[in-house]
Amino acid sequence: MALSSKIIGVGSFVPEKVFTNHDLEKMMNTSDEWIQQRTGIVERRWVDKNVGTSDLAVKASEEAIANAGLDKSDVDMIIFATLSPDHDFPGSGCFLQAKLGIPEIPALDIRQQCTGFIYAMSIADKFIKSGSHKNILVVGAEVHSKGLDRTPEGRNVGVLFGDGAGAVIMSATEVSDAKTEGHFIDAHLHADGSYAKELWLPGPGTGFDSENRFDAAMFEEGLHYPQMNGKVVFVHAVKRMIESLTNLCKEQGVTIDDIDLFLFHQANLRINSKIAEVMNIPEEKVFNTIQKYGNTTAATIPLGMHDAVKAGKLKPGMLVASAAFGSGFTWASALYRF
C-alpha cells in the first residue's frame, strides 16, 4: 500500500455582517444589476474593525480539527495561504498557531493569492508523503474589506471581494484501493510573473524609486489599493484553468464523466460558467459559492468544500477536481478523492 494524504476534516467561517450589492450602491455608484451581470455576486461578508485574518482562520481551523476527530495537539504543521496577513511580519501562521495554543510546530505562510489553497494542499501532500508529518492544518483565510477602495473610483475591484476562511486537515493514509478510498491524487502548479502587474497591490513595497516603502505621494496615487486589468485576467483565467485541469486529467487517465464534483476558485461566475461550457461539464457538477461570499481568494475552495458537504453535494468517496487562477499570474489544478 502506498503512503498518501487525505482530507479528514473540513471547517469554515465567515463574518456575520452581510453587505449586499444594494449596500454597495450607496458607496460606489454601482448597481445590483451591474454587479450580478458581470460577476454573479449578490452579497459578501465583511468583518468588523477589530477582526483580523487569523481570527477568521482560528474559527475555521477549530471546526476542521473537531470535524477530523482530532485534538489540537495532534496537528504537527500549519500551512496558511493568504494575501491579506494580519501584519507584514511575522506570518499569519504564527498568529494562528498562538491563538490555537499549539506552539513549536512549523507554521508556513504562502502567498499564491487565489491559487494559494491548491498550492498549500500540494505542499502538505508532499510533506506527508515524505513521512515527516502526519496531520497538517491547511488554511485559506482573507480579510479584504479593510484594503478596498469603497469610493466610486474603486468600484471595479471593490465590489468583487469578501472576507472568510476555510480549513482542512490533511492526514497520512495508506491507500489500497485508489478508486474508492479518499486520498490526494495530484496537483499541477504554475506561474508566469511576466503578468504580475496585471493584478497586484503596488504598495507598501520596496520596489519603488524611493527611500521609503510608502509615502504620502503613493497614498495620494492610491497605490495601497489593489489594481486589476479585468479583461486580461478573465481571458487568462479561463484559458489557464482549462489547460491545467485538462492536462492533469489526461495524465491521471481521468475523464470529465469520472469526476463527481468540481470545486473551482470563485472569482467570477462568468469564468466558471465559461470553463464548464468549454469542457462540457454538466452544470449540476459545478458547486459555486461566489453568489453569497464574493471572491475570498485563498479561502474560496475550502469554503466551497465545506458548504458542499453541508448541502449534501460532497460525500466520502467522491472524485473532486479543483482549479484556480490568480495574481502572479499563478494557476493550478488538483484531483483528490474526498
DOGURO-932555 format. One record per residue (C-alpha): residue in three letters; y, x negated, z negated. Coordinates in steps of 0.1 Angstrom, whole numbers. Each point is the difference from the previous one (the first is absolute). Layout:
N
MARVO   residuo      yy      xx      zz
MARVO       ALA       Y       X       Z
...
***
This chain:
338
MARVO   residuo      yy      xx      zz
MARVO       MET       0       0       0
MARVO       ALA      35     -12       9
MARVO       LEU      28      -4     -25
MARVO       SER      29      22       9
MARVO       SER      29      20     -15
MARVO       LYS       5      37      -4
MARVO       ILE      26      24     -12
MARVO       ILE     -12      15     -33
MARVO       GLY      33      15     -13
MARVO       VAL      32      15      15
MARVO       GLY      32      10     -17
MARVO       SER      36       9      11
MARVO       PHE      33       9     -15
MARVO       VAL      33      14      14
MARVO       PRO      32       8     -18
MARVO       GLU       6      36     -10
MARVO       LYS      34       3      17
MARVO       VAL      -3      15      35
MARVO       PHE      27      -5      26
MARVO       THR      -3      23      30
MARVO       ASN      16      -4      34
MARVO       HIS      25      26     -11
MARVO       ASP      10     -21     -29
MARVO       LEU       6     -29      24
MARVO       GLU      21      22      22
MARVO       LYS      27      -1     -27
MARVO       MET       0     -39      -1
MARVO       MET      -7     -12      35
MARVO       ASN      14      24      25
MARVO       THR     -34       7      13
MARVO       SER     -22      32       3
MARVO       ASP     -35      11     -10
MARVO       GLU      -7       8      36
MARVO       TRP      11     -35      12
MARVO       ILE     -21     -18     -27
MARVO       GLN     -31      21       6
MARVO       GLN       1      -3      38
MARVO       ARG       3     -37      -1
MARVO       THR     -21     -10     -29
MARVO       GLY     -21      30     -13
MARVO       ILE      15      -5     -35
MARVO       VAL       8      31     -21
MARVO       GLU       6     -16     -34
MARVO       ARG      -4     -32     -20
MARVO       ARG       0     -11     -36
MARVO       TRP      27     -22     -15
MARVO       VAL       0     -16     -34
MARVO       ASP      24       4     -29
MARVO       LYS      24     -29      -6
MARVO       ASN     -21     -15     -29
MARVO       VAL     -32      -3      20
MARVO       GLY     -12     -31      19
MARVO       THR     -28      -8      24
MARVO       SER     -24     -13     -26
MARVO       ASP       5      32     -20
MARVO       LEU     -14      20      29
MARVO       ALA     -28     -25       4
MARVO       VAL     -11       3     -36
MARVO       LYS      -6      37       3
MARVO       ALA     -20      -4      32
MARVO       SER     -20     -30     -13
MARVO       GLU      -9      18     -33
MARVO       GLU     -14      29      20
MARVO       ALA     -19     -22      24
MARVO       ILE     -16     -20     -29
MARVO       ALA     -10      32     -18
MARVO       ASN     -13      15      32
MARVO       ALA     -21     -31       5
MARVO       GLY     -15       5     -35
MARVO       LEU      13     -34     -11
MARVO       ASP      20     -13     -29
MARVO       LYS      32     -19       8
MARVO       SER     -17     -31     -14
MARVO       ASP     -26       2      29
MARVO       VAL      27      -7      26
MARVO       ASP       0     -37       8
MARVO       MET      28      -2      26
MARVO       ILE      31      19      12
MARVO       ILE      12       0      36
MARVO       PHE      33      18       3
MARVO       ALA      15       9      34
MARVO       THR      37       9       0
MARVO       LEU      32      -6      19
MARVO       SER      21      14     -29
MARVO       PRO      -9     -21     -30
MARVO       ASP      16       6     -35
MARVO       HIS      18     -33       4
MARVO       ASP       2     -29      24
MARVO       PHE     -23     -19     -23
MARVO       PRO     -24      -1     -16
MARVO       GLY     -23      22      21
MARVO       SER      -5      37     -10
MARVO       GLY     -37      -8      -5
MARVO       CYS      10     -19     -32
MARVO       PHE      21      29     -13
MARVO       LEU     -29      24       8
MARVO       GLN     -24     -23     -18
MARVO       ALA      21       0     -31
MARVO       LYS       4      38       0
MARVO       LEU     -37       4       4
MARVO       GLY      -7     -24     -28
MARVO       ILE     -25     -22      18
MARVO       PRO      14     -36      -3
MARVO       GLU     -12     -32      16
MARVO       ILE     -18      14      31
MARVO       PRO      16     -10      33
MARVO       ALA      27      22      13
MARVO       LEU       9      -4      37
MARVO       ASP      29      17      18
MARVO       ILE      -1       3      38
MARVO       ARG      29      10      23
MARVO       GLN     -14      14      32
MARVO       GLN      21      32      -3
MARVO       CYS     -16      31      16
MARVO       THR     -32     -20       8
MARVO       GLY      -2     -14     -35
MARVO       PHE     -28      22     -14
MARVO       ILE     -24      -8      28
MARVO       TYR       8     -37      -4
MARVO       ALA      -5       4     -38
MARVO       MET     -34      17       4
MARVO       SER     -11     -27      24
MARVO       ILE      11     -28     -25
MARVO       ALA     -19      18     -28
MARVO       ASP     -31       3      21
MARVO       LYS       0     -38       7
MARVO       PHE       4      -8     -37
MARVO       ILE     -28      23      -9
MARVO       LYS     -23     -13      28
MARVO       SER       6     -35     -12
MARVO       GLY     -15       9     -33
MARVO       SER      31     -10     -20
MARVO       HIS      11      35     -11
MARVO       LYS     -18      33      -7
MARVO       ASN      26      27      -5
MARVO       ILE      34      -3      18
MARVO       LEU      29      24      -5
MARVO       VAL      17       5      34
MARVO       VAL      34      17      -2
MARVO       GLY      27      11      25
MARVO       ALA      32      12     -16
MARVO       GLU      36       5      11
MARVO       VAL      34      11     -13
MARVO       HIS      20       4      32
MARVO       SER      26      24     -13
MARVO       LYS      20     -26     -19
MARVO       GLY       5     -20      32
MARVO       LEU      10      26      26
MARVO       ASP      34       8      15
MARVO       ARG       3      36      -9
MARVO       THR      32       5      20
MARVO       PRO       3      13      36
MARVO       GLU      -1     -36      13
MARVO       GLY     -35      -5     -15
MARVO       ARG     -16      32      11
MARVO       ASN     -23     -15      27
MARVO       VAL     -18     -20     -26
MARVO       GLY       9      18     -32
MARVO       VAL     -19      32       9
MARVO       LEU     -33     -18       5
MARVO       PHE      -9     -15     -33
MARVO       GLY     -15      12     -33
MARVO       ASP     -12     -14     -33
MARVO       GLY     -36      -1     -11
MARVO       ALA     -31     -20     -10
MARVO       GLY     -37      -1       8
MARVO       ALA     -28     -22     -13
MARVO       VAL     -36      -6       4
MARVO       ILE     -26     -20     -19
MARVO       MET     -21     -21      24
MARVO       SER     -32     -12     -16
MARVO       ALA     -30     -22       8
MARVO       THR     -30      17      15
MARVO       GLU     -32      -8      17
MARVO       VAL      -6      20      32
MARVO       SER     -35       8      11
MARVO       ASP       9      28      24
MARVO       ALA      33      -5      18
MARVO       LYS      -2      35      16
MARVO       THR       1      19     -33
MARVO       GLU      12     -23     -29
MARVO       GLY      37      -4      -7
MARVO       HIS      14     -34       9
MARVO       PHE      29     -17      17
MARVO       ILE     -11      -9      36
MARVO       ASP      28     -21      14
MARVO       ALA      37      -2       9
MARVO       HIS      21     -15      28
MARVO       LEU      33     -14     -12
MARVO       HIS      29     -10      24
MARVO       ALA      36     -10       0
MARVO       ASP      27     -10      25
MARVO       GLY      31     -14     -16
MARVO       SER      20      -1      32
MARVO       TYR       8      37      -7
MARVO       ALA      10      -6     -37
MARVO       LYS      36      12       5
MARVO       GLU      -9      33      17
MARVO       LEU      -9      14     -34
MARVO       TRP      14     -20     -30
MARVO       LEU      21      -2     -31
MARVO       PRO      24     -29       6
MARVO       GLY      15      -6     -35
MARVO       PRO       0     -13     -25
MARVO       GLY     -16     -31      15
MARVO       THR       2     -37       7
MARVO       GLY       0       4      38
MARVO       PHE      38       3       3
MARVO       ASP      26     -26       8
MARVO       SER      13       3     -35
MARVO       GLU      -1     -18     -33
MARVO       ASN     -11      33     -17
MARVO       ARG     -30      23       5
MARVO       PHE      25      29       0
MARVO       ASP      37       4      -1
MARVO       ALA      27      27       4
MARVO       ALA       1      -4      38
MARVO       MET     -37       6       3
MARVO       PHE       4      31     -22
MARVO       GLU      28      14      21
MARVO       GLU     -21      -5      31
MARVO       GLY     -29      19     -16
MARVO       LEU     -25     -28       2
MARVO       HIS     -16      12     -32
MARVO       TYR     -13      31      18
MARVO       PRO     -31       1      23
MARVO       GLN       6      -2      37
MARVO       MET     -23      13      28
MARVO       ASN      -3       1      37
MARVO       GLY     -18      33       0
MARVO       LYS     -10       1      37
MARVO       VAL     -15     -35      -1
MARVO       VAL     -19       7     -32
MARVO       PHE     -14      33      14
MARVO       VAL     -13     -16      32
MARVO       HIS     -16     -30     -17
MARVO       ALA     -15      21     -29
MARVO       VAL     -19      23      24
MARVO       LYS     -11     -29      22
MARVO       ARG     -11     -24     -28
MARVO       MET     -17      26     -22
MARVO       ILE     -21      12      29
MARVO       GLU      -8     -35      12
MARVO       SER     -10     -13     -35
MARVO       LEU     -22      30      -9
MARVO       THR     -16       2      35
MARVO       ASN      -9     -37      -2
MARVO       LEU     -14       3     -36
MARVO       CYS     -21      30       9
MARVO       LYS     -14     -18      31
MARVO       GLU      -8     -30     -20
MARVO       GLN     -19      21     -26
MARVO       GLY     -17      22      25
MARVO       VAL      18      31     -13
MARVO       THR      12      29      21
MARVO       ILE      27      26      -7
MARVO       ASP     -28      26      -6
MARVO       ASP     -15     -23     -26
MARVO       ILE      32       1     -21
MARVO       ASP       3      28     -25
MARVO       LEU      36      -4     -10
MARVO       PHE      31     -19      12
MARVO       LEU      25     -11     -27
MARVO       PHE      29     -14      20
MARVO       HIS      32     -15     -14
MARVO       GLN      26      28      -4
MARVO       ALA      31     -12      18
MARVO       ASN       6      28      25
MARVO       LEU     -21      30       8
MARVO       ARG       7      -5      37
MARVO       ILE     -15     -35      -2
MARVO       ASN     -32      13     -15
MARVO       SER      -2      30      24
MARVO       LYS       4     -24      30
MARVO       ILE     -27     -23     -13
MARVO       ALA     -24      30      -4
MARVO       GLU       9      12      35
MARVO       VAL      -6     -33      17
MARVO       MET     -32      -7     -20
MARVO       ASN     -14      35       4
MARVO       ILE      -2       5     -38
MARVO       PRO      -5      36     -11
MARVO       GLU      30      13     -19
MARVO       GLU     -22      10     -30
MARVO       LYS     -11     -36      -5
MARVO       VAL      35     -13      -6
MARVO       PHE      13       4     -35
MARVO       ASN      38      -1      -2
MARVO       THR      23       1     -31
MARVO       ILE      33     -10      15
MARVO       GLN      12      36      -1
MARVO       LYS       3      -1     -38
MARVO       TYR       5     -36      -9
MARVO       GLY      18     -16      29
MARVO       ASN      -7     -37       7
MARVO       THR     -11     -17     -32
MARVO       THR      -9     -32      20
MARVO       ALA     -27     -19     -19
MARVO       ALA      -9      32     -20
MARVO       THR      -7      24      29
MARVO       ILE     -36      -8       6
MARVO       PRO     -12       1     -37
MARVO       LEU      22      31      -6
MARVO       GLY     -17      17      30
MARVO       MET     -34     -12     -11
MARVO       HIS       4      16     -34
MARVO       ASP      15      32      14
MARVO       ALA     -29       2      24
MARVO       VAL     -25      -3     -28
MARVO       LYS      18      27     -20
MARVO       ALA       0      23      30
MARVO       GLY     -37      -5       6
MARVO       LYS       7     -17      34
MARVO       LEU     -14     -34     -11
MARVO       LYS     -34      -2     -16
MARVO       PRO     -24     -28     -10
MARVO       GLY     -19     -14      30
MARVO       MET      27       9      26
MARVO       LEU      10     -27      25
MARVO       VAL      37      -5      -1
MARVO       ALA      24     -18      24
MARVO       SER      35     -11      -9
MARVO       ALA      28     -16      20
MARVO       ALA      35      -9      -8
MARVO       PHE      31     -16      16
MARVO       GLY      32     -12     -16
MARVO       SER      27     -26      -5
MARVO       GLY      -8     -35      10
MARVO       PHE     -12      12      24
MARVO       THR     -33       4     -18
MARVO       TRP     -29      23       9
MARVO       ALA     -36       4     -11
MARVO       SER     -31      22       2
MARVO       ALA     -29       5     -24
MARVO       LEU     -34      16      -1
MARVO       TYR     -17      10     -32
MARVO       ARG     -26      24     -13
MARVO       PHE      13      19     -29
***
